[in-house]
Amino acid sequence: MVFSSLLFTFYFLPLVLVLYYISKDKYRNYILLVASLGFYAYGEPKFVFVMIGSIALNYLFALIIDKKRDKAFSKVLMVLDVVLNIGILFVYKYLDFAITIANKVSGASLQLKGIALPIGISFFTFQALSYVIDVYKGTVKVQKNPLYVALYISFFPQLIAGPIVRYSTIEDQILNRTSDIETFADGARRFMIGFGKKVIIANNLSEVASSSFGTDVATANPTFLWLGAICFSLQIFFDFSGYSDMAIGLGKMFGFHFLENFNYPYVSKSVTEFWRRWHISLSSWFRDYVYIPLGGSRVPFWRHILNMLAVWLLTGIWHGANYTFIAWGLGYFVLLVVEKYLIKPDKRKLVAFKVLWQIVTLLCVNFGWVIFNSSSLSYGIKYCLAMVGYYGNRFTIDDTVIYNMREYGAFLILGVLFSTPVVKVLGAKLGETKIGNATAIITPLCVGFVFLWAVSFLILGAHNPFIYFNF
């Protein structure tokens, strides 16, 4: 079940909201837990047991670690918990990939297992790991009620595709939270905005991206390949940030406050800044649980390089079992090393260099998404080469480009516009003027219109994929 579906929006969500708000406070967490497990079970009921197993594993390890405060023994338990969690993730997500590599290297013919991937396993595994590690570090108190731990790990707004929520963020909210009409309305508004971003912009741009990434790049028009690459860059942003908006909005509707996950990443002036703005919950997770424990930047040069390599290799692998994701992660490793060590500090201050590097950053991100979205690494490389005219094809405005711009050009313009903070800044400035009171009326009307427009697309049976369900 996806948020951007009629089933969720008009049946599941209203039912859960009614049951939640007519119940006494002491029962509300249990209603959310049952709803979350039901939400997850809708797609494939057997995978609920994988999640319940993960909940039980991490609940018990956290309890034992908290009880056995002997430092050495607690560390052994924490490491064992990490190994078990990663082991479960490996079996479901990476086993066939590992077997394929082993067959190529050794010449063996081991049979692939064909194990289906539980939706959202990378997200809830990282949430569970952060809870146990934080209990070990003493930064959060152990939760002795297993149902509360279960709610934290399985809470349906952030279960499928994040944000990756830390237990410290909602520890107090699980036990004591308040709901008021203003917070609920703000949550509903945020949900509708995310719904619109996903259905109106991301889904329509996916039509262009899917078409371009299915072509024979050696004979394709480079103009169309650029159009497809740009559309995918915007698609994945509005797809994922829209889902995060919906998750944050749903959380508020139930009294929870999640941290932001995106902050206009495509206006970044450097690759470093891009990763401070893109998928913030994932990048901060790797920073706090991998990069800093390895020593961060306060180590000798080569040690720091290895620390960065570990983080970006893992970031790529986290996204999926394919050479494309590994190459994508390693590409960011190289770019960040260049930024950190090869660009002289005096150059960073030059206005011309700042403008140039912002353009370079956006181009690198765009080429990175080409590799990310390709079915194979070889296809991704060929696509990138074709974009720069390697195969000798002319850049033309042919019928394919004209058709796609006619059908989807408006959504491309909307995507470019709303991927920047221009509308947000203008809205804030208008709010400070004499017509500020009018914006308080106009804004909800605009949000309502966007939501109804998005619903109309779903009613008409529009294409409704979701990229991060694969992770």
C-alpha positions in Angstrom: 0.0 0.0 0.0 1.4 3.4 -1.0 0.4 6.8 0.4 -0.3 8.1 -3.1 -3.1 5.7 -3.7 -6.9 6.0 -3.4 -7.0 3.0 -1.1 -4.7 4.6 1.5 -6.0 8.1 1.2 -9.7 7.5 1.3 -10.1 4.2 3.2 -7.1 3.2 5.3 -6.1 6.7 6.6 -9.6 7.9 7.5 -10.4 4.7 9.3 -7.2 4.8 11.4 -7.7 8.5 12.2 -11.3 7.9 13.4 -10.2 4.9 15.6 -7.3 6.9 16.9 -9.2 10.0 17.9 -12.2 8.3 19.4 -10.0 6.2 21.6 -8.5 7.1 25.0 -4.9 8.2 25.1 -3.7 4.9 26.7 -5.0 2.9 23.7 -3.8 5.1 20.9 -0.3 3.6 20.6 -1.7 0.2 20.3 -4.1 1.3 17.6 -1.2 2.8 15.7 0.8 -0.4 16.1 -2.0 -2.7 14.8 -2.6 -0.2 11.9 1.1 -0.2 11.1 1.4 -4.0 11.0 -1.8 -4.2 8.9 -0.4 -1.5 6.5 2.8 -3.5 6.1 0.9 -6.9 5.7 -1.3 -5.6 2.9 1.4 -6.0 0.3 2.9 -9.4 1.4 1.6 -10.8 4.7 4.6 -13.2 5.2 7.0 -10.3 5.5 5.3 -9.1 8.7 7.1 -11.9 10.4 10.4 -10.6 9.2 9.6 -7.3 10.8 8.3 -8.8 14.0 11.5 -10.9 14.1 13.6 -7.7 13.7 11.6 -6.0 16.5 12.0 -8.9 18.9 15.7 -9.2 18.1 16.5 -5.6 18.8 14.2 -5.2 21.7 15.9 -8.2 23.5 19.4 -7.1 22.7 18.7 -3.5 23.9 17.3 -4.9 27.2 20.3 -7.2 27.8 22.8 -4.5 26.8 21.2 -2.1 29.3 21.1 -4.7 32.1 24.7 -5.9 31.5 26.6 -2.6 31.8 29.9 -4.3 31.7 31.6 -2.4 28.9 33.3 -5.2 27.2 30.4 -7.6 27.3 27.9 -4.9 26.2 30.1 -4.1 23.2 30.2 -7.7 22.2 26.4 -7.8 22.4 26.1 -4.6 20.4 28.4 -5.9 17.7 26.5 -9.2 17.6 23.2 -7.3 17.2 24.7 -5.3 14.3 26.0 -8.5 12.6 22.6 -10.2 13.0 20.7 -7.2 11.6 23.1 -6.8 8.6 23.0 -10.6 8.1 19.2 -10.5 7.8 19.5 -7.5 5.4 22.2 -9.3 3.4 20.1 -12.5 2.9 17.1 -10.7 1.6 18.8 -7.9 -0.3 22.3 -9.0 -1.4 22.5 -12.8 -1.3 21.8 -13.3 -5.0 24.1 -10.4 -6.0 26.9 -12.0 -3.9 26.2 -15.4 -5.5 26.4 -13.8 -9.0 29.8 -12.3 -8.1 31.1 -15.6 -6.7 30.0 -17.4 -9.8 31.9 -14.9 -12.1 35.0 -14.9 -10.0 35.3 -18.7 -9.3 33.6 -20.0 -12.4 31.1 -21.9 -10.3 27.4 -22.2 -11.1 25.8 -21.7 -7.7 22.0 -21.4 -8.0 20.4 -18.0 -7.3 17.9 -18.1 -4.4 15.4 -15.7 -5.8 14.4 -14.4 -2.4 11.8 -11.6 -2.5 12.8 -8.3 -0.9 10.6 -7.1 2.0 9.6 -3.5 1.3 11.4 -1.0 3.4 13.8 -3.5 5.0 16.7 -1.1 4.7 14.8 1.7 6.4 13.5 -0.3 9.4 16.7 -2.2 9.8 18.7 1.1 10.2 16.1 2.4 12.6 16.4 -0.7 14.8 20.2 -0.6 14.7 20.3 3.1 15.7 18.1 2.3 18.7 20.3 -0.5 20.0 23.5 1.4 19.4 22.1 4.5 21.2 21.1 2.3 24.2 24.7 0.9 24.2 26.1 4.4 24.1 23.8 5.6 26.8 22.3 8.4 24.7 18.7 7.0 25.1 17.0 5.0 27.8 16.0 1.5 27.1 12.3 1.0 26.4 11.0 -1.9 28.4 7.6 -2.0 26.8 8.0 -4.2 23.7 4.9 -2.7 22.0 6.4 0.7 22.1 9.7 -0.5 20.5 7.5 -2.3 17.9 5.6 1.0 17.2 8.9 2.9 16.9 10.3 0.4 14.3 7.0 -0.2 12.4 5.1 3.1 12.5 3.5 3.2 9.1 4.2 6.9 8.1 7.9 6.4 7.9 8.1 2.6 7.6 8.3 2.1 3.8 10.7 4.9 2.7 11.7 7.0 5.7 12.7 9.4 7.0 15.0 7.2 9.1 13.8 8.3 12.5 16.0 8.1 15.6 14.5 6.8 18.8 15.8 9.9 20.5 13.6 12.0 18.2 10.3 10.4 19.2 11.2 8.8 22.6 9.1 11.3 24.5 6.4 11.5 21.8 5.7 7.8 22.1 5.0 8.2 25.8 3.5 11.7 25.9 2.3 13.7 22.9 -0.5 16.1 22.3 -2.7 16.7 19.3 -4.4 19.9 18.4 -6.3 21.2 15.5 -3.5 23.5 14.3 -0.9 20.7 14.3 -3.3 18.3 12.6 -4.2 20.9 9.9 -0.5 21.6 9.3 0.1 17.8 9.0 -2.8 17.5 6.5 -1.5 20.4 4.5 2.0 18.8 4.4 0.5 15.5 3.3 -1.4 17.0 0.5 1.6 18.9 -0.8 3.7 15.7 -0.8 0.8 13.9 -2.5 0.8 16.5 -5.2 4.6 16.5 -5.7 4.5 12.7 -6.1 1.5 12.3 -8.3 1.5 15.4 -10.4 5.2 16.1 -10.9 7.1 12.9 -10.2 4.7 10.5 -11.9 4.4 12.6 -15.1 8.1 13.1 -15.4 8.6 9.4 -15.0 7.0 8.9 -18.4 9.8 10.8 -20.1 12.5 9.3 -18.0 11.2 5.7 -18.6 11.1 6.3 -22.3 14.6 7.8 -22.5 16.2 5.1 -20.4 14.7 2.4 -22.5 16.3 3.6 -25.8 19.3 2.4 -27.7 21.6 5.1 -26.6 24.1 4.5 -29.5 21.5 5.7 -32.0 19.5 8.1 -29.8 19.2 11.8 -30.1 21.4 13.3 -27.3 18.9 16.1 -26.8 16.3 13.5 -25.8 18.8 11.7 -23.5 19.5 15.0 -21.7 15.7 15.6 -21.4 15.3 12.1 -19.9 18.2 12.5 -17.5 16.9 15.9 -16.3 13.4 14.5 -15.9 14.7 11.6 -13.9 16.7 14.0 -11.6 13.5 15.9 -10.9 11.4 12.7 -10.7 13.5 11.1 -8.0 13.5 14.3 -6.0 9.8 14.9 -6.1 9.1 11.1 -5.7 11.2 10.8 -2.6 10.8 14.3 -1.1 7.1 14.0 -1.8 6.9 10.7 0.1 8.9 12.3 3.0 6.5 15.2 3.0 3.6 12.8 3.3 5.3 10.9 6.1 6.1 14.1 8.1 2.5 15.3 7.5 1.0 11.9 8.6 3.2 12.0 11.7 1.9 15.4 12.7 -1.7 14.2 12.2 -1.0 11.7 14.9 1.0 14.1 17.1 4.5 13.0 16.1 7.2 15.4 14.8 9.8 14.0 12.4 12.9 15.8 11.3 13.1 17.2 7.8 14.6 14.9 5.1 15.2 17.3 2.2 16.1 20.9 1.9 16.2 22.0 -1.8 19.3 19.9 -2.7 19.4 21.1 -6.4 20.4 24.6 -5.3 23.6 23.3 -3.6 26.8 25.1 -4.4 28.9 22.0 -3.8 28.7 18.2 -3.6 29.2 18.4 0.2 26.3 20.8 0.5 24.2 18.6 -1.7 24.5 15.7 0.8 23.6 18.1 3.6 20.3 18.7 1.8 19.6 15.3 0.2 18.1 12.4 2.2 19.3 14.0 5.4 18.3 11.2 7.6 20.4 8.7 5.7 23.5 10.8 5.4 23.3 11.8 9.1 22.9 8.1 10.0 26.1 7.1 8.1 27.9 10.1 9.7 26.9 9.2 13.2 27.1 5.4 13.1 29.9 4.8 10.6 32.0 7.9 9.8 32.5 9.3 13.3 33.1 5.9 15.0 35.8 5.3 12.4 37.5 8.5 13.4 35.8 11.0 11.1 38.2 13.7 9.8 40.3 13.9 12.9 42.7 11.2 11.7 45.7 11.2 9.4 45.1 11.8 5.7 45.0 8.2 4.4 42.9 7.1 7.3 40.4 9.9 6.5 40.3 8.8 2.8 39.6 5.2 3.9 36.8 6.5 6.2 35.2 8.4 3.4 35.6 5.4 1.1 33.8 3.1 3.6 30.9 5.6 4.0 30.3 6.1 0.3 30.7 2.5 -0.6 28.2 1.6 2.0 25.9 4.4 0.9 25.9 3.0 -2.6 25.4 -0.6 -1.4 22.5 0.5 0.9 20.6 1.6 -2.2 20.6 -1.8 -3.8 22.5 -4.9 -5.1 23.8 -3.6 -8.4 27.1 -2.4 -9.7 25.3 0.8 -10.7 24.7 1.8 -7.0 28.2 0.9 -6.0 29.6 3.1 -8.9 27.2 5.9 -7.9 28.4 5.8 -4.3 32.1 5.6 -5.3 31.5 8.6 -7.7 30.5 10.7 -4.7 33.5 9.5 -2.8 35.8 10.8 -5.6 33.9 14.1 -5.9 34.1 14.7 -2.1 37.8 13.9 -2.0 38.3 16.4 -4.8 36.4 19.1 -2.9 38.1 18.4 0.4 41.7 18.1 -0.7 42.2 19.3 -4.3 40.4 22.6 -4.4 42.5 25.3 -2.9 40.9 27.4 -0.1 41.6 30.7 -2.0 39.7 29.5 -5.0 36.6 28.7 -3.0 36.3 32.4 -2.2 36.2 33.6 -5.9 32.7 34.4 -7.1 33.4 33.0 -10.6 34.6 29.7 -9.1 31.6 29.5 -6.8 29.3 29.8 -9.9 31.3 27.4 -11.9 31.4 24.8 -9.1 27.7 25.1 -8.6 27.1 24.2 -12.3 29.7 21.4 -12.0 27.9 20.1 -9.0 24.5 20.0 -10.7 26.0 18.3 -13.7 27.8 15.7 -11.6 24.5 15.0 -9.7 22.7 14.6 -13.0 25.2 12.2 -14.5 25.2 10.4 -11.2 21.4 9.8 -11.5 21.9 8.4 -14.9 24.2 5.7 -13.5 21.8 5.2 -10.6 18.8 4.7 -12.8 20.4 2.5 -15.4 19.7 -1.2 -15.6 23.4 -2.0 -15.8 26.6 -0.1 -15.3 27.6 -0.6 -18.9 24.3 0.9 -20.1 24.7 3.8 -17.7 28.2 4.6 -19.0 27.0 4.4 -22.6 24.1 6.7 -21.7 26.5 9.3 -20.2 28.8 9.0 -23.3 25.8 9.5 -25.6 24.8 12.6 -23.7 28.1 14.3 -24.6 27.9 13.2 -28.3 30.4 10.3 -28.1 28.5 8.2 -30.7 28.4 11.1 -33.2 24.6 11.7 -33.1 23.5 15.2 -33.7 21.7 17.3 -31.0 18.4 18.0 -32.6 14.8 19.0 -31.7 13.2 16.0 -33.3 9.6 14.7 -33.1 10.3 12.7 -30.0 11.6 15.7 -28.1 8.7 17.9 -29.4 6.1 15.2 -28.4 7.5 14.8 -24.9 7.8 18.6 -24.3 4.3 19.1 -25.6 2.9 16.4 -23.3 5.1 16.8 -20.2 6.8 20.2 -20.6 4.4 21.9 -18.1 5.3 19.3 -15.5 9.0 19.9 -16.3 8.6 23.6 -15.7 6.8 22.9 -12.4 9.5 20.6 -11.4 12.3 23.1 -12.0 10.4 25.8 -10.2 9.5 23.9 -7.1 12.9 22.2 -6.8 14.1 25.7 -5.7 12.9 27.8 -2.7 11.6 30.6 -5.1 7.9 30.0 -4.4 8.5 29.6 -0.6 10.5 32.8 -0.4 8.0 34.7 -2.5 5.2 33.4 -0.3 7.0 34.5 2.9 7.6 38.0 1.4 4.0 38.3 0.4 3.0 37.3 3.9 4.9 40.4 5.2 3.0 42.8 2.9 -0.5 44.3 3.1 -1.9 41.3 1.3 -0.5 38.9 3.9 -3.9 38.1 5.3 -5.1 37.1 1.8 -2.3 34.5 1.6 -3.7 32.8 4.7 -6.8 32.1 2.6 -5.3 31.6 -0.8 -2.6 29.1 0.4 -5.1 26.5 1.7 -7.2 26.9 -1.4 -4.1 26.3 -3.6 -3.1 23.2 -1.5 -6.6 21.8 -1.8 -6.6 22.4 -5.6 -3.3 20.6 -5.9 -4.6 17.6 -3.9 -7.8 17.3 -6.0 -5.7 17.6 -9.2 -3.5 14.8 -8.0 -6.5 12.6 -7.0 -8.0 13.2 -10.5 -4.8 11.7 -12.0 -5.2 8.5 -9.8 -8.9 8.2 -10.7 -7.9 8.3 -14.4 -5.5 5.4 -13.7 -2.2 7.4 -14.2 1.1 5.6 -13.8 2.0 5.6 -10.1 5.5 4.1 -9.5 7.6 4.7 -6.4 11.4 4.5 -6.8 12.4 4.0 -3.2 10.2 1.0 -2.6 13.1 -1.0 -4.0 15.3 0.0 -1.2 
